[in-house]
């Protein structure tokens, strides 16, 4: 699926996410999805592969990918990384 929720409002996005999960559960099929809505990705994915300019920088569960420093740097910027490190300091 290529950007299945693009242009959708919140209700439509939730409906398509539920539909994707239903297809997966009922048919037992693997679904590959390219999506920029990180809420959707993290909510319905069992595994996430993150690309940065075509190079794979992470692949794991959504929870692990969110904690990956290279992913944070690539998608949230170095400023975010500095904030995280500062928040961890006493």
HTML snippet that shows the backbone in 3Dmol.js (N, CA, C, O; Angstrom):
<script src="https://3Dmol.org/build/3Dmol-min.js"></script>
<div id="view" style="width:600px;height:400px;position:relative"></div>
<script>
const pdb = `
ATOM      1  N   UNK A   1       0.843  -1.168   0.000  1.00  0.00           N
ATOM      2  CA  UNK A   1       0.000   0.000   0.000  1.00  0.00           C
ATOM      3  C   UNK A   1       0.890   1.232   0.000  1.00  0.00           C
ATOM      4  O   UNK A   1       1.831   1.318   0.789  1.00  0.00           O
ATOM      5  N   UNK A   2       0.610   2.156  -0.850  1.00  0.00           N
ATOM      6  CA  UNK A   2       1.412   3.370  -0.950  1.00  0.00           C
ATOM      7  C   UNK A   2       0.592   4.548  -0.429  1.00  0.00           C
ATOM      8  O   UNK A   2      -0.340   5.011  -1.087  1.00  0.00           O
ATOM      9  N   UNK A   3       0.953   5.022   0.762  1.00  0.00           N
ATOM     10  CA  UNK A   3       0.300   6.167   1.391  1.00  0.00           C
ATOM     11  C   UNK A   3      -1.227   6.010   1.435  1.00  0.00           C
ATOM     12  O   UNK A   3      -1.940   6.857   0.896  1.00  0.00           O
ATOM     13  N   UNK A   4      -1.738   4.951   2.060  1.00  0.00           N
ATOM     14  CA  UNK A   4      -3.181   4.698   2.032  1.00  0.00           C
ATOM     15  C   UNK A   4      -4.041   5.742   2.749  1.00  0.00           C
ATOM     16  O   UNK A   4      -5.246   5.808   2.506  1.00  0.00           O
ATOM     17  N   UNK A   5      -3.452   6.554   3.620  1.00  0.00           N
ATOM     18  CA  UNK A   5      -4.265   7.529   4.347  1.00  0.00           C
ATOM     19  C   UNK A   5      -4.074   8.969   3.877  1.00  0.00           C
ATOM     20  O   UNK A   5      -4.594   9.901   4.490  1.00  0.00           O
ATOM     21  N   UNK A   6      -3.334   9.146   2.798  1.00  0.00           N
ATOM     22  CA  UNK A   6      -3.086  10.502   2.292  1.00  0.00           C
ATOM     23  C   UNK A   6      -4.398  11.203   1.944  1.00  0.00           C
ATOM     24  O   UNK A   6      -5.244  10.645   1.245  1.00  0.00           O
ATOM     25  N   UNK A   7      -4.555  12.422   2.434  1.00  0.00           N
ATOM     26  CA  UNK A   7      -5.718  13.235   2.132  1.00  0.00           C
ATOM     27  C   UNK A   7      -6.956  12.887   2.935  1.00  0.00           C
ATOM     28  O   UNK A   7      -8.025  13.452   2.703  1.00  0.00           O
ATOM     29  N   UNK A   8      -6.827  11.968   3.874  1.00  0.00           N
ATOM     30  CA  UNK A   8      -7.992  11.561   4.664  1.00  0.00           C
ATOM     31  C   UNK A   8      -8.074  12.344   5.965  1.00  0.00           C
ATOM     32  O   UNK A   8      -7.059  12.759   6.524  1.00  0.00           O
ATOM     33  N   UNK A   9      -9.308  12.539   6.439  1.00  0.00           N
ATOM     34  CA  UNK A   9      -9.483  13.150   7.747  1.00  0.00           C
ATOM     35  C   UNK A   9      -9.276  12.070   8.822  1.00  0.00           C
ATOM     36  O   UNK A   9      -9.032  10.908   8.496  1.00  0.00           O
ATOM     37  N   UNK A  10      -9.373  12.452  10.083  1.00  0.00           N
ATOM     38  CA  UNK A  10      -9.092  11.526  11.183  1.00  0.00           C
ATOM     39  C   UNK A  10     -10.003  10.299  11.158  1.00  0.00           C
ATOM     40  O   UNK A  10      -9.538   9.174  11.337  1.00  0.00           O
ATOM     41  N   UNK A  11     -11.284  10.514  10.938  1.00  0.00           N
ATOM     42  CA  UNK A  11     -12.238   9.393  10.923  1.00  0.00           C
ATOM     43  C   UNK A  11     -11.946   8.432   9.769  1.00  0.00           C
ATOM     44  O   UNK A  11     -11.976   7.215   9.948  1.00  0.00           O
ATOM     45  N   UNK A  12     -11.667   8.978   8.597  1.00  0.00           N
ATOM     46  CA  UNK A  12     -11.347   8.139   7.440  1.00  0.00           C
ATOM     47  C   UNK A  12     -10.041   7.370   7.667  1.00  0.00           C
ATOM     48  O   UNK A  12      -9.925   6.202   7.296  1.00  0.00           O
ATOM     49  N   UNK A  13      -9.065   8.038   8.277  1.00  0.00           N
ATOM     50  CA  UNK A  13      -7.791   7.392   8.582  1.00  0.00           C
ATOM     51  C   UNK A  13      -8.000   6.221   9.532  1.00  0.00           C
ATOM     52  O   UNK A  13      -7.432   5.148   9.327  1.00  0.00           O
ATOM     53  N   UNK A  14      -8.802   6.413  10.560  1.00  0.00           N
ATOM     54  CA  UNK A  14      -9.086   5.332  11.503  1.00  0.00           C
ATOM     55  C   UNK A  14      -9.809   4.186  10.811  1.00  0.00           C
ATOM     56  O   UNK A  14      -9.537   3.020  11.100  1.00  0.00           O
ATOM     57  N   UNK A  15     -10.731   4.501   9.899  1.00  0.00           N
ATOM     58  CA  UNK A  15     -11.459   3.461   9.165  1.00  0.00           C
ATOM     59  C   UNK A  15     -10.516   2.634   8.290  1.00  0.00           C
ATOM     60  O   UNK A  15     -10.604   1.407   8.272  1.00  0.00           O
ATOM     61  N   UNK A  16      -9.622   3.297   7.569  1.00  0.00           N
ATOM     62  CA  UNK A  16      -8.719   2.555   6.683  1.00  0.00           C
ATOM     63  C   UNK A  16      -7.720   1.735   7.502  1.00  0.00           C
ATOM     64  O   UNK A  16      -7.348   0.633   7.098  1.00  0.00           O
ATOM     65  N   UNK A  17      -7.286   2.261   8.642  1.00  0.00           N
ATOM     66  CA  UNK A  17      -6.381   1.503   9.511  1.00  0.00           C
ATOM     67  C   UNK A  17      -7.070   0.231  10.004  1.00  0.00           C
ATOM     68  O   UNK A  17      -6.468  -0.842  10.005  1.00  0.00           O
ATOM     69  N   UNK A  18      -8.308   0.348  10.414  1.00  0.00           N
ATOM     70  CA  UNK A  18      -9.080  -0.823  10.862  1.00  0.00           C
ATOM     71  C   UNK A  18      -9.251  -1.811   9.715  1.00  0.00           C
ATOM     72  O   UNK A  18      -9.133  -3.020   9.917  1.00  0.00           O
ATOM     73  N   UNK A  19      -9.530  -1.305   8.508  1.00  0.00           N
ATOM     74  CA  UNK A  19      -9.676  -2.171   7.337  1.00  0.00           C
ATOM     75  C   UNK A  19      -8.388  -2.937   7.060  1.00  0.00           C
ATOM     76  O   UNK A  19      -8.428  -4.137   6.787  1.00  0.00           O
ATOM     77  N   UNK A  20      -7.260  -2.264   7.128  1.00  0.00           N
ATOM     78  CA  UNK A  20      -5.967  -2.915   6.900  1.00  0.00           C
ATOM     79  C   UNK A  20      -5.748  -4.013   7.932  1.00  0.00           C
ATOM     80  O   UNK A  20      -5.330  -5.116   7.581  1.00  0.00           O
ATOM     81  N   UNK A  21      -6.024  -3.727   9.195  1.00  0.00           N
ATOM     82  CA  UNK A  21      -5.883  -4.735  10.244  1.00  0.00           C
ATOM     83  C   UNK A  21      -6.837  -5.907  10.020  1.00  0.00           C
ATOM     84  O   UNK A  21      -6.458  -7.061  10.223  1.00  0.00           O
ATOM     85  N   UNK A  22      -8.069  -5.621   9.604  1.00  0.00           N
ATOM     86  CA  UNK A  22      -9.042  -6.687   9.342  1.00  0.00           C
ATOM     87  C   UNK A  22      -8.579  -7.599   8.208  1.00  0.00           C
ATOM     88  O   UNK A  22      -8.688  -8.821   8.310  1.00  0.00           O
ATOM     89  N   UNK A  23      -8.065  -7.014   7.135  1.00  0.00           N
ATOM     90  CA  UNK A  23      -7.561  -7.818   6.015  1.00  0.00           C
ATOM     91  C   UNK A  23      -6.432  -8.719   6.490  1.00  0.00           C
ATOM     92  O   UNK A  23      -6.389  -9.904   6.163  1.00  0.00           O
ATOM     93  N   UNK A  24      -5.525  -8.150   7.259  1.00  0.00           N
ATOM     94  CA  UNK A  24      -4.402  -8.933   7.783  1.00  0.00           C
ATOM     95  C   UNK A  24      -4.892 -10.084   8.658  1.00  0.00           C
ATOM     96  O   UNK A  24      -4.426 -11.214   8.512  1.00  0.00           O
ATOM     97  N   UNK A  25      -5.818  -9.808   9.556  1.00  0.00           N
ATOM     98  CA  UNK A  25      -6.320 -10.831  10.473  1.00  0.00           C
ATOM     99  C   UNK A  25      -7.140 -11.895   9.754  1.00  0.00           C
ATOM    100  O   UNK A  25      -6.975 -13.084  10.028  1.00  0.00           O
ATOM    101  N   UNK A  26      -8.017 -11.494   8.843  1.00  0.00           N
ATOM    102  CA  UNK A  26      -8.905 -12.439   8.171  1.00  0.00           C
ATOM    103  C   UNK A  26      -8.192 -13.291   7.129  1.00  0.00           C
ATOM    104  O   UNK A  26      -8.482 -14.481   6.999  1.00  0.00           O
ATOM    105  N   UNK A  27      -7.276 -12.703   6.398  1.00  0.00           N
ATOM    106  CA  UNK A  27      -6.597 -13.423   5.328  1.00  0.00           C
ATOM    107  C   UNK A  27      -5.221 -13.933   5.737  1.00  0.00           C
ATOM    108  O   UNK A  27      -4.631 -14.764   5.046  1.00  0.00           O
ATOM    109  N   UNK A  28      -4.714 -13.438   6.854  1.00  0.00           N
ATOM    110  CA  UNK A  28      -3.387 -13.859   7.299  1.00  0.00           C
ATOM    111  C   UNK A  28      -2.288 -13.445   6.337  1.00  0.00           C
ATOM    112  O   UNK A  28      -1.240 -14.086   6.262  1.00  0.00           O
ATOM    113  N   UNK A  29      -2.530 -12.387   5.614  1.00  0.00           N
ATOM    114  CA  UNK A  29      -1.570 -11.948   4.607  1.00  0.00           C
ATOM    115  C   UNK A  29      -0.660 -10.858   5.153  1.00  0.00           C
ATOM    116  O   UNK A  29      -1.053 -10.071   6.014  1.00  0.00           O
ATOM    117  N   UNK A  30       0.546 -10.830   4.642  1.00  0.00           N
ATOM    118  CA  UNK A  30       1.479  -9.760   4.981  1.00  0.00           C
ATOM    119  C   UNK A  30       1.120  -8.530   4.163  1.00  0.00           C
ATOM    120  O   UNK A  30       0.815  -8.628   2.974  1.00  0.00           O
ATOM    121  N   UNK A  31       1.157  -7.394   4.798  1.00  0.00           N
ATOM    122  CA  UNK A  31       0.859  -6.141   4.107  1.00  0.00           C
ATOM    123  C   UNK A  31       2.078  -5.238   4.230  1.00  0.00           C
ATOM    124  O   UNK A  31       2.560  -4.967   5.330  1.00  0.00           O
ATOM    125  N   UNK A  32       2.560  -4.785   3.106  1.00  0.00           N
ATOM    126  CA  UNK A  32       3.665  -3.837   3.079  1.00  0.00           C
ATOM    127  C   UNK A  32       3.060  -2.468   2.807  1.00  0.00           C
ATOM    128  O   UNK A  32       2.294  -2.288   1.860  1.00  0.00           O
ATOM    129  N   UNK A  33       3.417  -1.508   3.651  1.00  0.00           N
ATOM    130  CA  UNK A  33       2.808  -0.190   3.562  1.00  0.00           C
ATOM    131  C   UNK A  33       3.893   0.882   3.625  1.00  0.00           C
ATOM    132  O   UNK A  33       4.793   0.830   4.464  1.00  0.00           O
ATOM    133  N   UNK A  34       3.789   1.834   2.739  1.00  0.00           N
ATOM    134  CA  UNK A  34       4.629   3.029   2.784  1.00  0.00           C
ATOM    135  C   UNK A  34       3.711   4.136   3.273  1.00  0.00           C
ATOM    136  O   UNK A  34       2.698   4.436   2.641  1.00  0.00           O
ATOM    137  N   UNK A  35       4.066   4.742   4.399  1.00  0.00           N
ATOM    138  CA  UNK A  35       3.169   5.725   5.009  1.00  0.00           C
ATOM    139  C   UNK A  35       3.970   6.750   5.784  1.00  0.00           C
ATOM    140  O   UNK A  35       4.929   6.407   6.476  1.00  0.00           O
ATOM    141  N   UNK A  36       3.576   8.014   5.668  1.00  0.00           N
ATOM    142  CA  UNK A  36       4.236   9.085   6.410  1.00  0.00           C
ATOM    143  C   UNK A  36       3.486   9.478   7.678  1.00  0.00           C
ATOM    144  O   UNK A  36       4.005  10.249   8.486  1.00  0.00           O
ATOM    145  N   UNK A  37       2.279   8.963   7.864  1.00  0.00           N
ATOM    146  CA  UNK A  37       1.524   9.224   9.089  1.00  0.00           C
ATOM    147  C   UNK A  37       2.054   8.280  10.160  1.00  0.00           C
ATOM    148  O   UNK A  37       1.654   7.117  10.222  1.00  0.00           O
ATOM    149  N   UNK A  38       2.951   8.779  10.999  1.00  0.00           N
ATOM    150  CA  UNK A  38       3.618   7.925  11.983  1.00  0.00           C
ATOM    151  C   UNK A  38       2.655   7.355  13.016  1.00  0.00           C
ATOM    152  O   UNK A  38       2.912   6.288  13.573  1.00  0.00           O
ATOM    153  N   UNK A  39       1.557   8.044  13.278  1.00  0.00           N
ATOM    154  CA  UNK A  39       0.558   7.499  14.184  1.00  0.00           C
ATOM    155  C   UNK A  39      -0.018   6.206  13.638  1.00  0.00           C
ATOM    156  O   UNK A  39      -0.143   5.222  14.366  1.00  0.00           O
ATOM    157  N   UNK A  40      -0.368   6.203  12.365  1.00  0.00           N
ATOM    158  CA  UNK A  40      -0.892   5.006  11.714  1.00  0.00           C
ATOM    159  C   UNK A  40       0.167   3.906  11.702  1.00  0.00           C
ATOM    160  O   UNK A  40      -0.108   2.761  12.059  1.00  0.00           O
ATOM    161  N   UNK A  41       1.365   4.265  11.291  1.00  0.00           N
ATOM    162  CA  UNK A  41       2.449   3.274  11.211  1.00  0.00           C
ATOM    163  C   UNK A  41       2.671   2.611  12.561  1.00  0.00           C
ATOM    164  O   UNK A  41       2.721   1.384  12.647  1.00  0.00           O
ATOM    165  N   UNK A  42       2.804   3.400  13.606  1.00  0.00           N
ATOM    166  CA  UNK A  42       3.112   2.854  14.926  1.00  0.00           C
ATOM    167  C   UNK A  42       1.936   2.092  15.529  1.00  0.00           C
ATOM    168  O   UNK A  42       2.137   1.160  16.309  1.00  0.00           O
ATOM    169  N   UNK A  43       0.714   2.479  15.176  1.00  0.00           N
ATOM    170  CA  UNK A  43      -0.462   1.820  15.736  1.00  0.00           C
ATOM    171  C   UNK A  43      -0.754   0.459  15.115  1.00  0.00           C
ATOM    172  O   UNK A  43      -1.223  -0.438  15.815  1.00  0.00           O
ATOM    173  N   UNK A  44      -0.491   0.278  13.827  1.00  0.00           N
ATOM    174  CA  UNK A  44      -0.937  -0.959  13.185  1.00  0.00           C
ATOM    175  C   UNK A  44       0.185  -1.877  12.714  1.00  0.00           C
ATOM    176  O   UNK A  44      -0.092  -2.968  12.217  1.00  0.00           O
ATOM    177  N   UNK A  45       1.432  -1.469  12.856  1.00  0.00           N
ATOM    178  CA  UNK A  45       2.536  -2.276  12.343  1.00  0.00           C
ATOM    179  C   UNK A  45       3.108  -3.218  13.392  1.00  0.00           C
ATOM    180  O   UNK A  45       3.208  -2.881  14.572  1.00  0.00           O
ATOM    181  N   UNK A  46       3.478  -4.401  12.934  1.00  0.00           N
ATOM    182  CA  UNK A  46       4.203  -5.337  13.788  1.00  0.00           C
ATOM    183  C   UNK A  46       5.703  -5.081  13.687  1.00  0.00           C
ATOM    184  O   UNK A  46       6.437  -5.221  14.666  1.00  0.00           O
ATOM    185  N   UNK A  47       6.147  -4.702  12.490  1.00  0.00           N
ATOM    186  CA  UNK A  47       7.550  -4.375  12.246  1.00  0.00           C
ATOM    187  C   UNK A  47       7.597  -3.124  11.392  1.00  0.00           C
ATOM    188  O   UNK A  47       6.715  -2.879  10.570  1.00  0.00           O
ATOM    189  N   UNK A  48       8.641  -2.339  11.600  1.00  0.00           N
ATOM    190  CA  UNK A  48       8.813  -1.091  10.859  1.00  0.00           C
ATOM    191  C   UNK A  48      10.228  -1.064  10.304  1.00  0.00           C
ATOM    192  O   UNK A  48      11.192  -1.384  10.999  1.00  0.00           O
ATOM    193  N   UNK A  49      10.332  -0.677   9.045  1.00  0.00           N
ATOM    194  CA  UNK A  49      11.633  -0.477   8.404  1.00  0.00           C
ATOM    195  C   UNK A  49      11.705   1.011   8.063  1.00  0.00           C
ATOM    196  O   UNK A  49      10.809   1.554   7.417  1.00  0.00           O
ATOM    197  N   UNK A  50      12.779   1.660   8.504  1.00  0.00           N
ATOM    198  CA  UNK A  50      12.927   3.103   8.296  1.00  0.00           C
ATOM    199  C   UNK A  50      14.022   3.361   7.275  1.00  0.00           C
ATOM    200  O   UNK A  50      15.140   2.859   7.396  1.00  0.00           O
ATOM    201  N   UNK A  51      13.681   4.153   6.270  1.00  0.00           N
ATOM    202  CA  UNK A  51      14.649   4.556   5.246  1.00  0.00           C
ATOM    203  C   UNK A  51      14.971   6.032   5.402  1.00  0.00           C
ATOM    204  O   UNK A  51      14.108   6.841   5.741  1.00  0.00           O
ATOM    205  N   UNK A  52      16.218   6.364   5.150  1.00  0.00           N
ATOM    206  CA  UNK A  52      16.667   7.753   5.127  1.00  0.00           C
ATOM    207  C   UNK A  52      17.396   7.955   3.812  1.00  0.00           C
ATOM    208  O   UNK A  52      18.509   7.463   3.628  1.00  0.00           O
ATOM    209  N   UNK A  53      16.765   8.682   2.896  1.00  0.00           N
ATOM    210  CA  UNK A  53      17.308   8.888   1.553  1.00  0.00           C
ATOM    211  C   UNK A  53      17.657   7.555   0.892  1.00  0.00           C
ATOM    212  O   UNK A  53      18.717   7.414   0.281  1.00  0.00           O
ATOM    213  N   UNK A  54      16.750   6.573   1.021  1.00  0.00           N
ATOM    214  CA  UNK A  54      16.909   5.286   0.353  1.00  0.00           C
ATOM    215  C   UNK A  54      17.782   4.277   1.072  1.00  0.00           C
ATOM    216  O   UNK A  54      17.914   3.143   0.611  1.00  0.00           O
ATOM    217  N   UNK A  55      18.381   4.661   2.190  1.00  0.00           N
ATOM    218  CA  UNK A  55      19.241   3.755   2.955  1.00  0.00           C
ATOM    219  C   UNK A  55      18.492   3.298   4.207  1.00  0.00           C
ATOM    220  O   UNK A  55      17.957   4.119   4.952  1.00  0.00           O
ATOM    221  N   UNK A  56      18.456   1.981   4.432  1.00  0.00           N
ATOM    222  CA  UNK A  56      17.788   1.471   5.620  1.00  0.00           C
ATOM    223  C   UNK A  56      18.612   1.820   6.848  1.00  0.00           C
ATOM    224  O   UNK A  56      19.795   1.490   6.936  1.00  0.00           O
ATOM    225  N   UNK A  57      17.960   2.502   7.808  1.00  0.00           N
ATOM    226  CA  UNK A  57      18.672   2.894   9.023  1.00  0.00           C
ATOM    227  C   UNK A  57      18.147   2.162  10.253  1.00  0.00           C
ATOM    228  O   UNK A  57      18.786   2.189  11.306  1.00  0.00           O
ATOM    229  N   UNK A  58      16.989   1.507  10.134  1.00  0.00           N
ATOM    230  CA  UNK A  58      16.456   0.764  11.276  1.00  0.00           C
ATOM    231  C   UNK A  58      15.384  -0.202  10.800  1.00  0.00           C
ATOM    232  O   UNK A  58      14.689   0.051   9.815  1.00  0.00           O
ATOM    233  N   UNK A  59      15.263  -1.313  11.517  1.00  0.00           N
ATOM    234  CA  UNK A  59      14.173  -2.265  11.283  1.00  0.00           C
ATOM    235  C   UNK A  59      13.949  -3.024  12.571  1.00  0.00           C
ATOM    236  O   UNK A  59      14.849  -3.695  13.076  1.00  0.00           O
ATOM    237  N   UNK A  60      12.726  -2.914  13.107  1.00  0.00           N
ATOM    238  CA  UNK A  60      12.412  -3.558  14.381  1.00  0.00           C
ATOM    239  C   UNK A  60      10.930  -3.333  14.675  1.00  0.00           C
ATOM    240  O   UNK A  60      10.158  -2.956  13.793  1.00  0.00           O
ATOM    241  N   UNK A  61      10.553  -3.568  15.911  1.00  0.00           N
ATOM    242  CA  UNK A  61       9.179  -3.280  16.335  1.00  0.00           C
ATOM    243  C   UNK A  61       8.990  -1.764  16.361  1.00  0.00           C
ATOM    244  O   UNK A  61       9.967  -1.019  16.432  1.00  0.00           O
ATOM    245  N   UNK A  62       7.749  -1.308  16.306  1.00  0.00           N
ATOM    246  CA  UNK A  62       7.525   0.140  16.381  1.00  0.00           C
ATOM    247  C   UNK A  62       8.145   0.767  17.631  1.00  0.00           C
ATOM    248  O   UNK A  62       8.720   1.854  17.559  1.00  0.00           O
ATOM    249  N   UNK A  63       8.032   0.097  18.760  1.00  0.00           N
ATOM    250  CA  UNK A  63       8.575   0.636  20.006  1.00  0.00           C
ATOM    251  C   UNK A  63      10.096   0.801  19.930  1.00  0.00           C
ATOM    252  O   UNK A  63      10.635   1.821  20.359  1.00  0.00           O
ATOM    253  N   UNK A  64      10.775  -0.195  19.388  1.00  0.00           N
ATOM    254  CA  UNK A  64      12.235  -0.120  19.281  1.00  0.00           C
ATOM    255  C   UNK A  64      12.663   0.941  18.269  1.00  0.00           C
ATOM    256  O   UNK A  64      13.622   1.675  18.508  1.00  0.00           O
ATOM    257  N   UNK A  65      11.970   1.021  17.162  1.00  0.00           N
ATOM    258  CA  UNK A  65      12.319   1.999  16.123  1.00  0.00           C
ATOM    259  C   UNK A  65      12.186   3.420  16.667  1.00  0.00           C
ATOM    260  O   UNK A  65      13.011   4.281  16.362  1.00  0.00           O
ATOM    261  N   UNK A  66      11.156   3.667  17.467  1.00  0.00           N
ATOM    262  CA  UNK A  66      10.960   5.000  18.029  1.00  0.00           C
ATOM    263  C   UNK A  66      12.116   5.412  18.927  1.00  0.00           C
ATOM    264  O   UNK A  66      12.405   6.601  19.059  1.00  0.00           O
ATOM    265  N   UNK A  67      12.775   4.445  19.542  1.00  0.00           N
ATOM    266  CA  UNK A  67      13.884   4.734  20.463  1.00  0.00           C
ATOM    267  C   UNK A  67      15.235   4.803  19.762  1.00  0.00           C
ATOM    268  O   UNK A  67      16.226   5.194  20.379  1.00  0.00           O
ATOM    269  N   UNK A  68      15.293   4.433  18.498  1.00  0.00           N
ATOM    270  CA  UNK A  68      16.548   4.385  17.759  1.00  0.00           C
ATOM    271  C   UNK A  68      17.098   5.800  17.540  1.00  0.00           C
ATOM    272  O   UNK A  68      16.410   6.657  16.985  1.00  0.00           O
ATOM    273  N   UNK A  69      18.328   6.037  17.974  1.00  0.00           N
ATOM    274  CA  UNK A  69      18.931   7.375  17.872  1.00  0.00           C
ATOM    275  C   UNK A  69      19.097   7.835  16.430  1.00  0.00           C
ATOM    276  O   UNK A  69      18.914   9.015  16.131  1.00  0.00           O
ATOM    277  N   UNK A  70      19.441   6.917  15.538  1.00  0.00           N
ATOM    278  CA  UNK A  70      19.628   7.296  14.138  1.00  0.00           C
ATOM    279  C   UNK A  70      18.285   7.714  13.516  1.00  0.00           C
ATOM    280  O   UNK A  70      18.235   8.643  12.711  1.00  0.00           O
ATOM    281  N   UNK A  71      17.217   7.033  13.888  1.00  0.00           N
ATOM    282  CA  UNK A  71      15.874   7.397  13.409  1.00  0.00           C
ATOM    283  C   UNK A  71      15.482   8.767  13.958  1.00  0.00           C
ATOM    284  O   UNK A  71      14.985   9.615  13.217  1.00  0.00           O
ATOM    285  N   UNK A  72      15.701   8.981  15.228  1.00  0.00           N
ATOM    286  CA  UNK A  72      15.373  10.270  15.834  1.00  0.00           C
ATOM    287  C   UNK A  72      16.146  11.396  15.157  1.00  0.00           C
ATOM    288  O   UNK A  72      15.587  12.452  14.858  1.00  0.00           O
ATOM    289  N   UNK A  73      17.408  11.169  14.924  1.00  0.00           N
ATOM    290  CA  UNK A  73      18.237  12.196  14.285  1.00  0.00           C
ATOM    291  C   UNK A  73      17.756  12.478  12.854  1.00  0.00           C
ATOM    292  O   UNK A  73      17.668  13.635  12.441  1.00  0.00           O
ATOM    293  N   UNK A  74      17.449  11.422  12.110  1.00  0.00           N
ATOM    294  CA  UNK A  74      17.039  11.585  10.712  1.00  0.00           C
ATOM    295  C   UNK A  74      15.673  12.244  10.579  1.00  0.00           C
ATOM    296  O   UNK A  74      15.461  13.055   9.678  1.00  0.00           O
ATOM    297  N   UNK A  75      14.749  11.904  11.466  1.00  0.00           N
ATOM    298  CA  UNK A  75      13.379  12.367  11.302  1.00  0.00           C
ATOM    299  C   UNK A  75      12.959  13.473  12.244  1.00  0.00           C
ATOM    300  O   UNK A  75      11.992  14.185  11.972  1.00  0.00           O
ATOM    301  N   UNK A  76      13.662  13.629  13.336  1.00  0.00           N
ATOM    302  CA  UNK A  76      13.307  14.669  14.293  1.00  0.00           C
ATOM    303  C   UNK A  76      14.377  15.735  14.430  1.00  0.00           C
ATOM    304  O   UNK A  76      14.133  16.790  15.015  1.00  0.00           O
ATOM    305  N   UNK A  77      15.552  15.470  13.899  1.00  0.00           N
ATOM    306  CA  UNK A  77      16.636  16.440  13.911  1.00  0.00           C
ATOM    307  C   UNK A  77      17.533  16.332  15.122  1.00  0.00           C
ATOM    308  O   UNK A  77      17.150  15.770  16.148  1.00  0.00           O
ATOM    309  N   UNK A  78      18.717  16.869  14.995  1.00  0.00           N
ATOM    310  CA  UNK A  78      19.697  16.823  16.075  1.00  0.00           C
ATOM    311  C   UNK A  78      19.235  17.619  17.286  1.00  0.00           C
ATOM    312  O   UNK A  78      19.601  17.296  18.416  1.00  0.00           O
ATOM    313  N   UNK A  79      18.430  18.663  17.060  1.00  0.00           N
ATOM    314  CA  UNK A  79      17.930  19.446  18.186  1.00  0.00           C
ATOM    315  C   UNK A  79      17.098  18.566  19.118  1.00  0.00           C
ATOM    316  O   UNK A  79      17.193  18.686  20.339  1.00  0.00           O
ATOM    317  N   UNK A  80      16.296  17.695  18.547  1.00  0.00           N
ATOM    318  CA  UNK A  80      15.473  16.782  19.333  1.00  0.00           C
ATOM    319  C   UNK A  80      16.361  15.854  20.147  1.00  0.00           C
ATOM    320  O   UNK A  80      16.093  15.591  21.320  1.00  0.00           O
ATOM    321  N   UNK A  81      17.417  15.361  19.518  1.00  0.00           N
ATOM    322  CA  UNK A  81      18.354  14.473  20.201  1.00  0.00           C
ATOM    323  C   UNK A  81      18.973  15.197  21.401  1.00  0.00           C
ATOM    324  O   UNK A  81      19.136  14.594  22.462  1.00  0.00           O
ATOM    325  N   UNK A  82      19.315  16.468  21.250  1.00  0.00           N
ATOM    326  CA  UNK A  82      19.883  17.246  22.338  1.00  0.00           C
ATOM    327  C   UNK A  82      18.875  17.415  23.474  1.00  0.00           C
ATOM    328  O   UNK A  82      19.238  17.345  24.648  1.00  0.00           O
ATOM    329  N   UNK A  83      17.628  17.634  23.127  1.00  0.00           N
ATOM    330  CA  UNK A  83      16.569  17.777  24.131  1.00  0.00           C
ATOM    331  C   UNK A  83      16.423  16.476  24.920  1.00  0.00           C
ATOM    332  O   UNK A  83      16.292  16.492  26.144  1.00  0.00           O
ATOM    333  N   UNK A  84      16.447  15.352  24.204  1.00  0.00           N
ATOM    334  CA  UNK A  84      16.322  14.054  24.881  1.00  0.00           C
ATOM    335  C   UNK A  84      17.471  13.837  25.860  1.00  0.00           C
ATOM    336  O   UNK A  84      17.261  13.401  26.991  1.00  0.00           O
ATOM    337  N   UNK A  85      18.674  14.143  25.417  1.00  0.00           N
ATOM    338  CA  UNK A  85      19.838  13.948  26.294  1.00  0.00           C
ATOM    339  C   UNK A  85      19.771  14.897  27.483  1.00  0.00           C
ATOM    340  O   UNK A  85      20.138  14.521  28.596  1.00  0.00           O
ATOM    341  N   UNK A  86      19.309  16.113  27.261  1.00  0.00           N
ATOM    342  CA  UNK A  86      19.179  17.072  28.350  1.00  0.00           C
ATOM    343  C   UNK A  86      18.114  16.659  29.347  1.00  0.00           C
ATOM    344  O   UNK A  86      18.264  16.878  30.549  1.00  0.00           O
ATOM    345  N   UNK A  87      17.036  16.060  28.852  1.00  0.00           N
ATOM    346  CA  UNK A  87      15.948  15.624  29.733  1.00  0.00           C
ATOM    347  C   UNK A  87      16.387  14.450  30.583  1.00  0.00           C
ATOM    348  O   UNK A  87      15.861  14.249  31.678  1.00  0.00           O
ATOM    349  N   UNK A  88      17.352  13.664  30.095  1.00  0.00           N
ATOM    350  CA  UNK A  88      17.819  12.507  30.842  1.00  0.00           C
ATOM    351  C   UNK A  88      18.800  12.896  31.935  1.00  0.00           C
ATOM    352  O   UNK A  88      19.057  12.113  32.850  1.00  0.00           O
ATOM    353  N   UNK A  89      19.349  14.100  31.847  1.00  0.00           N
ATOM    354  CA  UNK A  89      20.307  14.550  32.840  1.00  0.00           C
ATOM    355  C   UNK A  89      19.584  14.990  34.111  1.00  0.00           C
ATOM    356  O   UNK A  89      18.480  15.529  34.039  1.00  0.00           O
ATOM    357  N   UNK A  90      20.206  14.761  35.288  1.00  0.00           N
ATOM    358  CA  UNK A  90      19.580  15.215  36.540  1.00  0.00           C
ATOM    359  C   UNK A  90      19.606  16.722  36.678  1.00  0.00           C
ATOM    360  O   UNK A  90      19.119  17.259  37.673  1.00  0.00           O
TER     361      UNK A  90
END
`;
const viewer = $3Dmol.createViewer("view");
viewer.addModel(pdb, "pdb");
viewer.setStyle({}, {cartoon: {color: "spectrum"}});
viewer.zoomTo();
viewer.render();
</script>
